[in-house]
Amino acid sequence: MSLRKKDYAYWPNRPAAAATRWNVLSTHPDLEGAERRLRHITSPRIYYDERGQLARAPTPTEEERAVPRNPWRP
């Protein structure tokens, strides 16, 4: 069993059905393993405080929030 992501790659002069691709994300021996991986991929990150209780995500630093500079523009 495998988890796959649908993708499209359109090319001129080719039928639309040929544009559909299914990229393999992961393979599993059974449905339970595939479901567990899917939940892991799609679930939000969870953060815990020092007492082991749920906490808010850490505040990003100023550098993490900054817009990346384009290296090709002065």
C-alpha positions as CSV (number, residue, x, y, z in Angstrom):
1,M,0.0,0.0,0.0
2,S,1.3,3.5,-0.8
3,L,0.3,7.1,-0.2
4,R,0.4,9.1,-3.4
5,K,0.0,12.8,-4.4
6,K,-1.7,13.7,-7.6
7,D,0.2,16.0,-9.9
8,Y,-0.3,17.5,-13.3
9,A,2.3,18.2,-16.0
10,Y,0.7,19.6,-19.1
11,W,2.5,19.5,-22.4
12,P,1.3,20.7,-25.8
13,N,0.0,18.2,-28.3
14,R,-0.6,15.5,-25.5
15,P,-4.0,14.4,-24.1
16,A,-5.0,15.7,-20.7
17,A,-5.1,12.2,-19.3
18,A,-1.3,11.8,-20.0
19,A,-0.7,14.9,-17.8
20,T,-1.9,13.2,-14.6
21,R,0.9,11.7,-12.4
22,W,0.7,10.0,-9.1
23,N,3.9,10.6,-7.1
24,V,4.6,8.1,-4.3
25,L,5.0,9.8,-0.9
26,S,5.5,6.6,1.2
27,T,4.8,2.9,1.1
28,H,3.4,0.7,3.9
29,P,2.6,-2.9,4.6
30,D,-1.0,-2.3,5.7
31,L,-3.7,0.3,5.8
32,E,-3.1,1.2,9.5
33,G,0.5,2.2,8.7
34,A,-0.7,4.3,5.8
35,E,-3.3,6.1,7.9
36,R,-0.8,6.8,10.6
37,R,1.6,8.4,8.1
38,L,-1.2,10.4,6.5
39,R,-2.2,11.8,9.9
40,H,1.5,12.6,10.6
41,I,1.8,14.4,7.3
42,T,-1.4,16.4,7.5
43,S,-1.6,17.3,11.2
44,P,-0.3,20.6,12.7
45,R,2.8,20.6,14.8
46,I,2.2,20.2,18.5
47,Y,4.3,22.0,21.1
48,Y,4.7,21.2,24.8
49,D,6.0,23.3,27.7
50,E,8.5,22.2,30.3
51,R,5.6,20.6,32.4
52,G,4.6,18.4,29.4
53,Q,1.4,20.3,28.7
54,L,0.2,21.7,25.4
55,A,1.6,25.1,24.6
56,R,1.5,27.7,21.8
57,A,4.0,27.7,19.0
58,P,7.1,29.7,19.8
59,T,7.2,33.2,18.5
60,P,9.3,33.5,15.4
61,T,12.4,35.7,15.6
62,E,12.7,38.9,13.6
63,E,15.1,37.0,11.2
64,E,12.6,34.2,10.7
65,R,9.8,36.7,9.9
66,A,11.9,38.8,7.5
67,V,11.3,38.5,3.7
68,P,14.2,36.8,2.1
69,R,16.5,39.0,0.1
70,N,16.8,38.3,-3.6
71,P,20.5,37.5,-4.3
72,W,20.1,38.6,-7.9
73,R,18.9,42.1,-7.1
74,P,21.1,44.8,-5.5
